[in-house]
Amino acid sequence: MQPGAAAIGDLDIHRRSDMEFFSRLRRPGALYIRPPADLAAGVKASTAVVIAEVTGVRPTRTPGDGDPQPLIGVVLRPVEVLKGRLRPEPKEAVAEFLGGSTADSADPIAELRRTLPRGKAIWFLRWNGKSPRAAKTGATPLPEVDKQYYSLVHMEGGVFVQGPSGILAPTAQRNHSNPTGPSLRNSREKFQKPSELAHRIRTAT
């Protein structure tokens, strides 16, 4: 999946209206794992790093499946796979997020659909169908439904978009507890445009 420059030409355009969509994906207190230490670690932890556009939002799983909160799927149309491989190779990829209601919306799916971003972004995706390394022999197999979805490698730097004066990680919490230390989120400060970040990922060994 290697498009021409025209296909990703708007990657560096800042759209303030798109930020409303990403802000609704944030969930305070949902950071259960340490973020990747840098860009290389983020790429390594990802099943695929892609340039993609959001084409829709749909429900995936509900609390009836044993999840503490309902999950929603952000439907992505990959434009270019920068590193790794989507599994299976789809026309779309669905990234799951916690979808509980917020103070300003009892229907998060409707609000997300209302604010679908018009621009493209760089997504660091981890396939949910891969068993954790720590899984012991004889452990319960992952549900088949997991194989349909991806997650961000981390909310603190799993998506990157063009901001007004540099690259933004729009799903990161504003009160980030480690604003200057090494992390995937802070690695983006080396680049002014997502296209520069994409080139670095694309050409890295």
DRENLUMMAR-375093 format. One record per residue (C-alpha): residue number from 1; x, y, z; residue in three letters. Coordinates in nm, 4 decimals. Layout:
# DRENLUMMAR-375093
(marza NUM; (X; Y; Z); 'ala')
...
//
This chain:
# DRENLUMMAR-375093
(marza 1; (0.0000; 0.0000; 0.0000); 'met')
(marza 2; (0.2271; 0.2766; -0.1310); 'gln')
(marza 3; (0.0294; 0.5778; -0.2592); 'pro')
(marza 4; (0.1634; 0.8770; -0.4447); 'gly')
(marza 5; (0.2344; 1.2040; -0.2713); 'ala')
(marza 6; (-0.1063; 1.3390; -0.3671); 'ala')
(marza 7; (-0.2808; 1.0703; -0.1613); 'ala')
(marza 8; (-0.1232; 1.1907; 0.1626); 'ile')
(marza 9; (-0.0707; 1.5526; 0.0619); 'gly')
(marza 10; (-0.3086; 1.6887; 0.3257); 'asp')
(marza 11; (-0.1335; 1.5113; 0.6118); 'leu')
(marza 12; (0.0391; 1.8384; 0.7081); 'asp')
(marza 13; (-0.2762; 2.0507; 0.7125); 'ile')
(marza 14; (-0.3923; 2.1618; 1.0569); 'his')
(marza 15; (-0.7681; 2.1417; 1.1031); 'arg')
(marza 16; (-0.8771; 2.2809; 1.4346); 'arg')
(marza 17; (-1.2215; 2.1233; 1.3978); 'ser')
(marza 18; (-1.0666; 1.7732; 1.3955); 'asp')
(marza 19; (-0.9438; 1.8191; 1.7526); 'met')
(marza 20; (-1.2976; 1.7864; 1.8906); 'glu')
(marza 21; (-1.3146; 1.4296; 1.7634); 'phe')
(marza 22; (-0.9846; 1.3237; 1.9197); 'phe')
(marza 23; (-1.0598; 1.4981; 2.2488); 'ser')
(marza 24; (-1.3665; 1.2752; 2.2837); 'arg')
(marza 25; (-1.1461; 0.9652; 2.2670); 'leu')
(marza 26; (-0.9524; 1.0674; 2.5790); 'arg')
(marza 27; (-1.0379; 0.8828; 2.8978); 'arg')
(marza 28; (-0.8742; 1.0138; 3.2176); 'pro')
(marza 29; (-0.7218; 0.7351; 3.4256); 'gly')
(marza 30; (-0.7163; 0.4916; 3.1322); 'ala')
(marza 31; (-0.3369; 0.4700; 3.1141); 'leu')
(marza 32; (-0.2642; 0.1189; 3.2373); 'tyr')
(marza 33; (0.0747; 0.0648; 3.0773); 'ile')
(marza 34; (0.3948; 0.2641; 3.0497); 'arg')
(marza 35; (0.4198; 0.4434; 2.7148); 'pro')
(marza 36; (0.6927; 0.3439; 2.4685); 'pro')
(marza 37; (1.0179; 0.5187; 2.5549); 'ala')
(marza 38; (1.0779; 0.6648; 2.2094); 'asp')
(marza 39; (0.9834; 0.6458; 1.8442); 'leu')
(marza 40; (1.1764; 0.3250; 1.7791); 'ala')
(marza 41; (1.0072; 0.1552; 2.0742); 'ala')
(marza 42; (0.6674; 0.2760; 1.9554); 'gly')
(marza 43; (0.7248; 0.1314; 1.6102); 'val')
(marza 44; (0.8472; -0.1971; 1.7574); 'lys')
(marza 45; (0.5414; -0.2248; 1.9821); 'ala')
(marza 46; (0.3067; -0.1669; 1.6889); 'ser')
(marza 47; (0.1683; -0.4329; 1.4593); 'thr')
(marza 48; (0.1467; -0.1597; 1.1975); 'ala')
(marza 49; (0.2074; 0.2143; 1.1768); 'val')
(marza 50; (-0.0230; 0.3647; 0.9160); 'val')
(marza 51; (-0.1334; 0.6877; 0.7610); 'ile')
(marza 52; (-0.5117; 0.6667; 0.7663); 'ala')
(marza 53; (-0.8302; 0.8663; 0.7545); 'glu')
(marza 54; (-1.1312; 0.8101; 0.9798); 'val')
(marza 55; (-1.4372; 0.6959; 0.7863); 'thr')
(marza 56; (-1.6782; 0.6122; 1.0673); 'gly')
(marza 57; (-1.7500; 0.5045; 1.4239); 'val')
(marza 58; (-1.9482; 0.2001; 1.5324); 'arg')
(marza 59; (-2.0163; -0.0003; 1.8481); 'pro')
(marza 60; (-1.8012; -0.3083; 1.8964); 'thr')
(marza 61; (-1.8550; -0.4717; 2.2347); 'arg')
(marza 62; (-2.0796; -0.4017; 2.5323); 'thr')
(marza 63; (-2.0546; -0.4597; 2.9091); 'pro')
(marza 64; (-2.2470; -0.7812; 2.8500); 'gly')
(marza 65; (-1.9242; -0.9275; 2.7096); 'asp')
(marza 66; (-1.7526; -0.8739; 3.0439); 'gly')
(marza 67; (-1.5964; -0.5351; 2.9668); 'asp')
(marza 68; (-1.6339; -0.2735; 3.2433); 'pro')
(marza 69; (-1.7277; -0.0104; 2.9837); 'gln')
(marza 70; (-1.8693; -0.0376; 2.6331); 'pro')
(marza 71; (-1.6138; -0.0237; 2.3546); 'leu')
(marza 72; (-1.6460; 0.1682; 2.0328); 'ile')
(marza 73; (-1.4613; 0.1199; 1.7074); 'gly')
(marza 74; (-1.3050; 0.4010; 1.5088); 'val')
(marza 75; (-1.3040; 0.2838; 1.1473); 'val')
(marza 76; (-0.9860; 0.3706; 0.9592); 'leu')
(marza 77; (-0.9115; 0.3609; 0.5895); 'arg')
(marza 78; (-0.5368; 0.3009; 0.5633); 'pro')
(marza 79; (-0.3709; 0.5159; 0.2984); 'val')
(marza 80; (-0.0176; 0.3886; 0.3528); 'glu')
(marza 81; (0.1403; 0.1312; 0.5811); 'val')
(marza 82; (0.4635; 0.2930; 0.6998); 'leu')
(marza 83; (0.5883; -0.0039; 0.9026); 'lys')
(marza 84; (0.4658; -0.3517; 0.9865); 'gly')
(marza 85; (0.1612; -0.5248; 0.8427); 'arg')
(marza 86; (-0.2095; -0.5097; 0.9127); 'leu')
(marza 87; (-0.3509; -0.8509; 1.0088); 'arg')
(marza 88; (-0.5337; -0.9550; 0.8082); 'pro')
(marza 89; (-0.4664; -0.7134; 0.5219); 'glu')
(marza 90; (-0.7965; -0.5235; 0.5217); 'pro')
(marza 91; (-0.9555; -0.2379; 0.3336); 'lys')
(marza 92; (-1.0270; -0.0924; 0.6745); 'glu')
(marza 93; (-0.8936; -0.1261; 1.0270); 'ala')
(marza 94; (-1.1008; -0.0757; 1.3416); 'val')
(marza 95; (-0.9303; 0.0723; 1.6476); 'ala')
(marza 96; (-1.1151; 0.0196; 1.9760); 'glu')
(marza 97; (-1.1562; 0.2833; 2.2467); 'phe')
(marza 98; (-1.3470; 0.3061; 2.5721); 'leu')
(marza 99; (-1.6825; 0.4558; 2.4860); 'gly')
(marza 100; (-1.8475; 0.5537; 2.8136); 'gly')
(marza 101; (-2.0664; 0.8619; 2.8254); 'ser')
(marza 102; (-1.9127; 1.1933; 2.9257); 'thr')
(marza 103; (-2.0434; 1.4977; 3.1068); 'ala')
(marza 104; (-2.1455; 1.6649; 2.7804); 'asp')
(marza 105; (-2.2713; 1.3602; 2.5927); 'ser')
(marza 106; (-2.4768; 1.0544; 2.6799); 'ala')
(marza 107; (-2.4301; 0.9171; 2.3279); 'asp')
(marza 108; (-2.0563; 0.9132; 2.2506); 'pro')
(marza 109; (-2.0965; 0.7387; 1.9141); 'ile')
(marza 110; (-2.3356; 1.0060; 1.7869); 'ala')
(marza 111; (-2.0994; 1.2815; 1.8978); 'glu')
(marza 112; (-1.7988; 1.1151; 1.7396); 'leu')
(marza 113; (-1.9842; 1.0679; 1.4141); 'arg')
(marza 114; (-2.0811; 1.4334; 1.4218); 'arg')
(marza 115; (-1.7171; 1.5405; 1.4538); 'thr')
(marza 116; (-1.5408; 1.2960; 1.2179); 'leu')
(marza 117; (-1.2016; 1.4446; 1.1241); 'pro')
(marza 118; (-1.1508; 1.5531; 0.7651); 'arg')
(marza 119; (-0.7742; 1.5122; 0.7723); 'gly')
(marza 120; (-0.5398; 1.2161; 0.7879); 'lys')
(marza 121; (-0.3241; 1.1088; 1.0818); 'ala')
(marza 122; (-0.0420; 0.8697; 1.1686); 'ile')
(marza 123; (-0.1708; 0.5792; 1.3789); 'trp')
(marza 124; (0.0423; 0.3358; 1.5854); 'phe')
(marza 125; (-0.1790; 0.0252; 1.5959); 'leu')
(marza 126; (-0.1431; -0.2982; 1.7911); 'arg')
(marza 127; (-0.3505; -0.5953; 1.6812); 'trp')
(marza 128; (-0.5703; -0.7260; 1.9629); 'asn')
(marza 129; (-0.5532; -1.0788; 1.8237); 'gly')
(marza 130; (-0.1916; -1.1293; 1.9299); 'lys')
(marza 131; (-0.1471; -1.3123; 2.2592); 'ser')
(marza 132; (0.0597; -1.1268; 2.5209); 'pro')
(marza 133; (0.4144; -1.2520; 2.5582); 'arg')
(marza 134; (0.3473; -1.3236; 2.9237); 'ala')
(marza 135; (0.0675; -1.5679; 2.8419); 'ala')
(marza 136; (0.1418; -1.9045; 2.9992); 'lys')
(marza 137; (0.1026; -2.2408; 2.8304); 'thr')
(marza 138; (-0.2535; -2.3576; 2.8737); 'gly')
(marza 139; (-0.3921; -2.0081; 2.9250); 'ala')
(marza 140; (-0.7390; -1.9332; 2.7944); 'thr')
(marza 141; (-0.7164; -1.8459; 2.4240); 'pro')
(marza 142; (-0.8042; -1.4955; 2.3181); 'leu')
(marza 143; (-1.1643; -1.4577; 2.2005); 'pro')
(marza 144; (-1.2056; -1.4678; 1.8242); 'glu')
(marza 145; (-1.3709; -1.1254; 1.8396); 'val')
(marza 146; (-1.0387; -0.9728; 1.9469); 'asp')
(marza 147; (-0.8929; -1.0570; 1.6069); 'lys')
(marza 148; (-1.1259; -0.8054; 1.4436); 'gln')
(marza 149; (-0.9816; -0.5043; 1.6226); 'tyr')
(marza 150; (-0.6736; -0.2971; 1.6977); 'tyr')
(marza 151; (-0.5765; -0.0709; 1.9861); 'ser')
(marza 152; (-0.3369; 0.2205; 2.0035); 'leu')
(marza 153; (0.0052; 0.1271; 2.1356); 'val')
(marza 154; (-0.0670; 0.3964; 2.3933); 'his')
(marza 155; (-0.3080; 0.6858; 2.4362); 'met')
(marza 156; (-0.0097; 0.9122; 2.5116); 'glu')
(marza 157; (0.1228; 0.8968; 2.1576); 'gly')
(marza 158; (-0.0648; 0.6485; 1.9425); 'gly')
(marza 159; (-0.1959; 0.9122; 1.7026); 'val')
(marza 160; (-0.0176; 1.2128; 1.5533); 'phe')
(marza 161; (-0.1677; 1.5021; 1.3560); 'val')
(marza 162; (-0.0604; 1.8438; 1.2371); 'gln')
(marza 163; (-0.1037; 2.1150; 1.4979); 'gly')
(marza 164; (-0.0889; 2.4927; 1.4535); 'pro')
(marza 165; (0.2875; 2.5039; 1.5112); 'ser')
(marza 166; (0.4059; 2.1421; 1.5132); 'gly')
(marza 167; (0.2896; 1.7853; 1.5557); 'ile')
(marza 168; (0.0222; 1.7051; 1.8149); 'leu')
(marza 169; (-0.0639; 1.3800; 1.9959); 'ala')
(marza 170; (-0.4376; 1.4539; 2.0240); 'pro')
(marza 171; (-0.5442; 1.1524; 2.2337); 'thr')
(marza 172; (-0.2898; 1.2338; 2.5077); 'ala')
(marza 173; (-0.4094; 1.3745; 2.8365); 'gln')
(marza 174; (-0.3498; 1.7453; 2.8821); 'arg')
(marza 175; (-0.2185; 1.6904; 3.2344); 'asn')
(marza 176; (0.0486; 1.4497; 3.1100); 'his')
(marza 177; (0.2506; 1.3334; 3.4121); 'ser')
(marza 178; (0.5812; 1.3201; 3.2253); 'asn')
(marza 179; (0.5794; 1.6248; 2.9945); 'pro')
(marza 180; (0.9537; 1.6342; 2.9264); 'thr')
(marza 181; (1.0805; 1.2791; 2.9831); 'gly')
(marza 182; (1.1439; 1.0249; 2.7072); 'pro')
(marza 183; (0.8290; 0.8862; 2.5497); 'ser')
(marza 184; (0.6732; 0.8205; 2.2121); 'leu')
(marza 185; (0.4661; 1.1348; 2.2571); 'arg')
(marza 186; (0.7698; 1.3536; 2.3168); 'asn')
(marza 187; (0.9594; 1.1992; 2.0246); 'ser')
(marza 188; (0.7334; 1.3910; 1.7877); 'arg')
(marza 189; (0.8985; 1.7156; 1.9032); 'glu')
(marza 190; (1.1893; 1.6365; 1.6697); 'lys')
(marza 191; (0.9571; 1.6925; 1.3733); 'phe')
(marza 192; (0.7501; 1.9910; 1.2654); 'gln')
(marza 193; (0.5252; 1.8050; 1.0221); 'lys')
(marza 194; (0.3639; 1.4590; 1.0196); 'pro')
(marza 195; (0.5097; 1.4021; 0.6728); 'ser')
(marza 196; (0.8588; 1.4339; 0.8259); 'glu')
(marza 197; (0.7662; 1.1847; 1.0968); 'leu')
(marza 198; (0.6184; 0.9517; 0.8346); 'ala')
(marza 199; (0.9389; 0.9670; 0.6306); 'his')
(marza 200; (1.1457; 0.8822; 0.9386); 'arg')
(marza 201; (0.9270; 0.5795; 1.0155); 'ile')
(marza 202; (0.9138; 0.4686; 0.6527); 'arg')
(marza 203; (1.2896; 0.4753; 0.6061); 'thr')
(marza 204; (1.3983; 0.3463; 0.9484); 'ala')
(marza 205; (1.5655; 0.0045; 0.9487); 'thr')
//
